[in-house]
Amino acid sequence: MGWLMTPPVKIPFVVNIGVGMSLNYGSAFKGGSLVLFFNQA
């Protein structure tokens, strides 16, 4: 699951920024992660 948005401040080289979340359960590997990402112009 993730959320992508246009930043409210003007950063010349960043078009979009986003936050994502990943959860893993139901197997031997349990846990989660939080992901930050951006899209460059």
ZAZA-643801 format. One record per residue: x, y, z of N, C-alpha, C, CB in turn; residue in one letter. Coordinates in steps of 0.2 Angstrom, whole numbers, plus 2048, in hexadecimal, padded with zeros to 3 digits. Glycine has a CB too. Layout:
BEGIN
<rec><n_xx>X</n_xx><n_yy>Y</n_yy><n_zz>Z</n_zz><ca_xx>X</ca_xx><ca_yy>Y</ca_yy><ca_zz>Z</ca_zz><c_xx>X</c_xx><c_yy>Y</c_yy><c_zz>Z</c_zz><cb_xx>X</cb_xx><cb_yy>Y</cb_yy><cb_zz>Z</cb_zz><res>A</res></rec>
...
//
This chain:
BEGIN
<rec><n_xx>804</n_xx><n_yy>7FA</n_yy><n_zz>800</n_zz><ca_xx>800</ca_xx><ca_yy>800</ca_yy><ca_zz>800</ca_zz><c_xx>805</c_xx><c_yy>806</c_yy><c_zz>800</c_zz><cb_xx>7FB</cb_xx><cb_yy>800</cb_yy><cb_zz>806</cb_zz><res>M</res></rec>
<rec><n_xx>803</n_xx><n_yy>80B</n_yy><n_zz>7FC</n_zz><ca_xx>807</ca_xx><ca_yy>811</ca_yy><ca_zz>7FC</ca_zz><c_xx>803</c_xx><c_yy>817</c_yy><c_zz>7FA</c_zz><cb_xx>80C</cb_xx><cb_yy>810</cb_yy><cb_zz>7F7</cb_zz><res>G</res></rec>
<rec><n_xx>806</n_xx><n_yy>81D</n_yy><n_zz>7FB</n_zz><ca_xx>803</ca_xx><ca_yy>823</ca_yy><ca_zz>7FA</ca_zz><c_xx>808</c_xx><c_yy>828</c_yy><c_zz>7F6</c_zz><cb_xx>800</cb_xx><cb_yy>827</cb_yy><cb_zz>801</cb_zz><res>W</res></rec>
<rec><n_xx>806</n_xx><n_yy>82A</n_yy><n_zz>7F0</n_zz><ca_xx>80A</ca_xx><ca_yy>82F</ca_yy><ca_zz>7EC</ca_zz><c_xx>807</c_xx><c_yy>836</c_yy><c_zz>7EC</c_zz><cb_xx>80B</cb_xx><cb_yy>82C</cb_yy><cb_zz>7E5</cb_zz><res>L</res></rec>
<rec><n_xx>80B</n_xx><n_yy>83B</n_yy><n_zz>7ED</n_zz><ca_xx>808</ca_xx><ca_yy>842</ca_yy><ca_zz>7ED</ca_zz><c_xx>80D</c_xx><c_yy>846</c_yy><c_zz>7E9</c_zz><cb_xx>806</cb_xx><cb_yy>844</cb_yy><cb_zz>7F4</cb_zz><res>M</res></rec>
<rec><n_xx>80B</n_xx><n_yy>84C</n_yy><n_zz>7E7</n_zz><ca_xx>80F</ca_xx><ca_yy>852</ca_yy><ca_zz>7E5</ca_zz><c_xx>811</c_xx><c_yy>856</c_yy><c_zz>7EB</c_zz><cb_xx>80C</cb_xx><cb_yy>856</cb_yy><cb_zz>7E0</cb_zz><res>T</res></rec>
<rec><n_xx>818</n_xx><n_yy>857</n_yy><n_zz>7EC</n_zz><ca_xx>819</ca_xx><ca_yy>85A</ca_yy><ca_zz>7F2</ca_zz><c_xx>817</c_xx><c_yy>862</c_yy><c_zz>7F3</c_zz><cb_xx>821</cb_xx><cb_yy>85A</cb_yy><cb_zz>7F3</cb_zz><res>P</res></rec>
<rec><n_xx>815</n_xx><n_yy>864</n_yy><n_zz>7F8</n_zz><ca_xx>812</ca_xx><ca_yy>86B</ca_yy><ca_zz>7F9</ca_zz><c_xx>818</c_xx><c_yy>870</c_yy><c_zz>7F8</c_zz><cb_xx>80F</cb_xx><cb_yy>86C</cb_yy><cb_zz>800</cb_zz><res>P</res></rec>
<rec><n_xx>81E</n_xx><n_yy>86F</n_yy><n_zz>7F9</n_zz><ca_xx>823</ca_xx><ca_yy>873</ca_yy><ca_zz>7F8</ca_zz><c_xx>827</c_xx><c_yy>872</c_yy><c_zz>7F1</c_zz><cb_xx>829</cb_xx><cb_yy>873</cb_yy><cb_zz>7FD</cb_zz><res>V</res></rec>
<rec><n_xx>829</n_xx><n_yy>877</n_yy><n_zz>7EE</n_zz><ca_xx>82C</ca_xx><ca_yy>875</ca_yy><ca_zz>7E7</ca_zz><c_xx>833</c_xx><c_yy>873</c_yy><c_zz>7E8</c_zz><cb_xx>82C</cb_xx><cb_yy>87C</cb_yy><cb_zz>7E3</cb_zz><res>K</res></rec>
<rec><n_xx>835</n_xx><n_yy>86D</n_yy><n_zz>7E6</n_zz><ca_xx>83C</ca_xx><ca_yy>86A</ca_yy><ca_zz>7E6</ca_zz><c_xx>83D</c_xx><c_yy>869</c_yy><c_zz>7DF</c_zz><cb_xx>83C</cb_xx><cb_yy>864</cb_yy><cb_zz>7EB</cb_zz><res>I</res></rec>
<rec><n_xx>842</n_xx><n_yy>86D</n_yy><n_zz>7DC</n_zz><ca_xx>843</ca_xx><ca_yy>86C</ca_yy><ca_zz>7D5</ca_zz><c_xx>844</c_xx><c_yy>865</c_yy><c_zz>7D2</c_zz><cb_xx>84A</cb_xx><cb_yy>870</cb_yy><cb_zz>7D3</cb_zz><res>P</res></rec>
<rec><n_xx>847</n_xx><n_yy>861</n_yy><n_zz>7D5</n_zz><ca_xx>848</ca_xx><ca_yy>85A</ca_yy><ca_zz>7D2</ca_zz><c_xx>843</c_xx><c_yy>855</c_yy><c_zz>7D4</c_zz><cb_xx>84F</cb_xx><cb_yy>858</cb_yy><cb_zz>7D4</cb_zz><res>F</res></rec>
<rec><n_xx>83F</n_xx><n_yy>856</n_yy><n_zz>7D9</n_zz><ca_xx>83A</ca_xx><ca_yy>851</ca_yy><ca_zz>7DB</ca_zz><c_xx>833</c_xx><c_yy>853</c_yy><c_zz>7D8</c_zz><cb_xx>83A</cb_xx><cb_yy>851</cb_yy><cb_zz>7E3</cb_zz><res>V</res></rec>
<rec><n_xx>830</n_xx><n_yy>84E</n_yy><n_zz>7D5</n_zz><ca_xx>829</ca_xx><ca_yy>84F</ca_yy><ca_zz>7D2</ca_zz><c_xx>824</c_xx><c_yy>84C</c_yy><c_zz>7D7</c_zz><cb_xx>828</cb_xx><cb_yy>84B</cb_yy><cb_zz>7CB</cb_zz><res>V</res></rec>
<rec><n_xx>825</n_xx><n_yy>846</n_yy><n_zz>7D9</n_zz><ca_xx>820</ca_xx><ca_yy>843</ca_yy><ca_zz>7DE</ca_zz><c_xx>824</c_xx><c_yy>840</c_yy><c_zz>7E4</c_zz><cb_xx>81C</cb_xx><cb_yy>83E</cb_yy><cb_zz>7DA</cb_zz><res>N</res></rec>
<rec><n_xx>821</n_xx><n_yy>840</n_yy><n_zz>7EA</n_zz><ca_xx>824</ca_xx><ca_yy>83C</ca_yy><ca_zz>7EF</ca_zz><c_xx>81E</c_xx><c_yy>837</c_yy><c_zz>7F2</c_zz><cb_xx>826</cb_xx><cb_yy>841</cb_yy><cb_zz>7F5</cb_zz><res>I</res></rec>
<rec><n_xx>820</n_xx><n_yy>832</n_yy><n_zz>7F5</n_zz><ca_xx>81C</ca_xx><ca_yy>82D</ca_yy><ca_zz>7F7</ca_zz><c_xx>81E</c_xx><c_yy>829</c_yy><c_zz>7FE</c_zz><cb_xx>81A</cb_xx><cb_yy>828</cb_yy><cb_zz>7F2</cb_zz><res>G</res></rec>
<rec><n_xx>819</n_xx><n_yy>826</n_yy><n_zz>801</n_zz><ca_xx>81A</ca_xx><ca_yy>822</ca_yy><ca_zz>807</ca_zz><c_xx>817</c_xx><c_yy>81B</c_yy><c_zz>805</c_zz><cb_xx>818</cb_xx><cb_yy>825</cb_yy><cb_zz>80D</cb_zz><res>V</res></rec>
<rec><n_xx>81A</n_xx><n_yy>816</n_yy><n_zz>807</n_zz><ca_xx>817</ca_xx><ca_yy>80F</ca_yy><ca_zz>806</ca_zz><c_xx>818</c_xx><c_yy>80B</c_yy><c_zz>80C</c_zz><cb_xx>81A</cb_xx><cb_yy>80C</cb_yy><cb_zz>800</cb_zz><res>G</res></rec>
<rec><n_xx>814</n_xx><n_yy>806</n_yy><n_zz>80D</n_zz><ca_xx>814</ca_xx><ca_yy>802</ca_yy><ca_zz>813</ca_zz><c_xx>813</c_xx><c_yy>7FB</c_yy><c_zz>810</c_zz><cb_xx>80F</cb_xx><cb_yy>804</cb_yy><cb_zz>818</cb_zz><res>M</res></rec>
<rec><n_xx>817</n_xx><n_yy>7F6</n_yy><n_zz>813</n_zz><ca_xx>817</ca_xx><ca_yy>7EF</ca_yy><ca_zz>811</ca_zz><c_xx>816</c_xx><c_yy>7EB</c_yy><c_zz>817</c_zz><cb_xx>81C</cb_xx><cb_yy>7ED</cb_yy><cb_zz>80C</cb_zz><res>S</res></rec>
<rec><n_xx>811</n_xx><n_yy>7E6</n_yy><n_zz>818</n_zz><ca_xx>811</ca_xx><ca_yy>7E2</ca_yy><ca_zz>81D</ca_zz><c_xx>811</c_xx><c_yy>7DB</c_yy><c_zz>81B</c_zz><cb_xx>80A</cb_xx><cb_yy>7E3</cb_yy><cb_zz>821</cb_zz><res>L</res></rec>
<rec><n_xx>815</n_xx><n_yy>7D7</n_yy><n_zz>81F</n_zz><ca_xx>816</ca_xx><ca_yy>7D0</ca_yy><ca_zz>81D</ca_zz><c_xx>814</c_xx><c_yy>7CB</c_yy><c_zz>823</c_zz><cb_xx>81D</cb_xx><cb_yy>7CE</cb_yy><cb_zz>81B</cb_zz><res>N</res></rec>
<rec><n_xx>80F</n_xx><n_yy>7C7</n_yy><n_zz>822</n_zz><ca_xx>80C</ca_xx><ca_yy>7C3</ca_yy><ca_zz>828</ca_zz><c_xx>80A</c_xx><c_yy>7BD</c_yy><c_zz>824</c_zz><cb_xx>807</cb_xx><cb_yy>7C6</cb_yy><cb_zz>82C</cb_zz><res>Y</res></rec>
<rec><n_xx>809</n_xx><n_yy>7B7</n_yy><n_zz>828</n_zz><ca_xx>807</ca_xx><ca_yy>7B1</ca_yy><ca_zz>826</ca_zz><c_xx>80C</c_xx><c_yy>7AD</c_yy><c_zz>823</c_zz><cb_xx>802</cb_xx><cb_yy>7B2</cb_yy><cb_zz>820</cb_zz><res>G</res></rec>
<rec><n_xx>812</n_xx><n_yy>7AE</n_yy><n_zz>824</n_zz><ca_xx>818</ca_xx><ca_yy>7AA</ca_yy><ca_zz>822</ca_zz><c_xx>81D</c_xx><c_yy>7AA</c_yy><c_zz>827</c_zz><cb_xx>81B</cb_xx><cb_yy>7AC</cb_yy><cb_zz>81B</cb_zz><res>S</res></rec>
<rec><n_xx>823</n_xx><n_yy>7A7</n_yy><n_zz>826</n_zz><ca_xx>828</ca_xx><ca_yy>7A7</ca_yy><ca_zz>82B</ca_zz><c_xx>82B</c_xx><c_yy>7AE</c_yy><c_zz>82C</c_zz><cb_xx>82E</cb_xx><cb_yy>7A2</cb_yy><cb_zz>829</cb_zz><res>A</res></rec>
<rec><n_xx>82B</n_xx><n_yy>7B2</n_yy><n_zz>827</n_zz><ca_xx>82E</ca_xx><ca_yy>7B9</ca_yy><ca_zz>827</ca_zz><c_xx>828</c_xx><c_yy>7BE</c_yy><c_zz>829</c_zz><cb_xx>831</cb_xx><cb_yy>7BB</cb_yy><cb_zz>820</cb_zz><res>F</res></rec>
<rec><n_xx>828</n_xx><n_yy>7C0</n_yy><n_zz>82F</n_zz><ca_xx>823</ca_xx><ca_yy>7C5</ca_yy><ca_zz>831</ca_zz><c_xx>826</c_xx><c_yy>7CC</c_yy><c_zz>832</c_zz><cb_xx>81F</cb_xx><cb_yy>7C2</cb_yy><cb_zz>837</cb_zz><res>K</res></rec>
<rec><n_xx>822</n_xx><n_yy>7D1</n_yy><n_zz>830</n_zz><ca_xx>825</ca_xx><ca_yy>7D8</ca_yy><ca_zz>831</ca_zz><c_xx>822</c_xx><c_yy>7DC</c_yy><c_zz>82C</c_zz><cb_xx>82C</cb_xx><cb_yy>7D8</cb_yy><cb_zz>831</cb_zz><res>G</res></rec>
<rec><n_xx>825</n_xx><n_yy>7E2</n_yy><n_zz>82C</n_zz><ca_xx>823</ca_xx><ca_yy>7E7</ca_yy><ca_zz>827</ca_zz><c_xx>828</c_xx><c_yy>7EC</c_yy><c_zz>826</c_zz><cb_xx>81D</cb_xx><cb_yy>7EB</cb_yy><cb_zz>82A</cb_zz><res>G</res></rec>
<rec><n_xx>827</n_xx><n_yy>7F1</n_yy><n_zz>821</n_zz><ca_xx>82B</ca_xx><ca_yy>7F6</ca_yy><ca_zz>81F</ca_zz><c_xx>828</c_xx><c_yy>7FC</c_yy><c_zz>81D</c_zz><cb_xx>830</cb_xx><cb_yy>7F3</cb_yy><cb_zz>819</cb_zz><res>S</res></rec>
<rec><n_xx>82B</n_xx><n_yy>802</n_yy><n_zz>81E</n_zz><ca_xx>829</ca_xx><ca_yy>808</ca_yy><ca_zz>81C</ca_zz><c_xx>82D</c_xx><c_yy>80B</c_yy><c_zz>816</c_zz><cb_xx>828</cb_xx><cb_yy>80D</cb_yy><cb_zz>822</cb_zz><res>L</res></rec>
<rec><n_xx>82B</n_xx><n_yy>80D</n_yy><n_zz>811</n_zz><ca_xx>82F</ca_xx><ca_yy>80E</ca_yy><ca_zz>80B</ca_zz><c_xx>82D</c_xx><c_yy>816</c_yy><c_zz>809</c_zz><cb_xx>82D</cb_xx><cb_yy>80A</cb_yy><cb_zz>805</cb_zz><res>V</res></rec>
<rec><n_xx>832</n_xx><n_yy>81A</n_yy><n_zz>808</n_zz><ca_xx>832</ca_xx><ca_yy>820</ca_yy><ca_zz>806</ca_zz><c_xx>835</c_xx><c_yy>821</c_yy><c_zz>7FF</c_zz><cb_xx>836</cb_xx><cb_yy>826</cb_yy><cb_zz>80A</cb_zz><res>L</res></rec>
<rec><n_xx>831</n_xx><n_yy>824</n_yy><n_zz>7FA</n_zz><ca_xx>834</ca_xx><ca_yy>824</ca_yy><ca_zz>7F3</ca_zz><c_xx>832</c_xx><c_yy>82B</c_yy><c_zz>7F0</c_zz><cb_xx>831</cb_xx><cb_yy>81E</cb_yy><cb_zz>7EF</cb_zz><res>F</res></rec>
<rec><n_xx>836</n_xx><n_yy>82C</n_yy><n_zz>7EB</n_zz><ca_xx>835</ca_xx><ca_yy>833</ca_yy><ca_zz>7E7</ca_zz><c_xx>836</c_xx><c_yy>832</c_yy><c_zz>7E0</c_zz><cb_xx>839</cb_xx><cb_yy>838</cb_yy><cb_zz>7EA</cb_zz><res>F</res></rec>
<rec><n_xx>833</n_xx><n_yy>836</n_yy><n_zz>7DC</n_zz><ca_xx>833</ca_xx><ca_yy>835</ca_yy><ca_zz>7D4</ca_zz><c_xx>837</c_xx><c_yy>83C</c_yy><c_zz>7D2</c_zz><cb_xx>82C</cb_xx><cb_yy>835</cb_yy><cb_zz>7D1</cb_zz><res>N</res></rec>
<rec><n_xx>83D</n_xx><n_yy>83B</n_yy><n_zz>7CF</n_zz><ca_xx>841</ca_xx><ca_yy>840</ca_yy><ca_zz>7CC</ca_zz><c_xx>83E</c_xx><c_yy>843</c_yy><c_zz>7C5</c_zz><cb_xx>848</cb_xx><cb_yy>83F</cb_yy><cb_zz>7CC</cb_zz><res>Q</res></rec>
<rec><n_xx>83F</n_xx><n_yy>849</n_yy><n_zz>7C4</n_zz><ca_xx>83E</ca_xx><ca_yy>84C</ca_yy><ca_zz>7BE</ca_zz><c_xx>843</c_xx><c_yy>84B</c_yy><c_zz>7B9</c_zz><cb_xx>83C</cb_xx><cb_yy>854</cb_yy><cb_zz>7BE</cb_zz><res>A</res></rec>
//
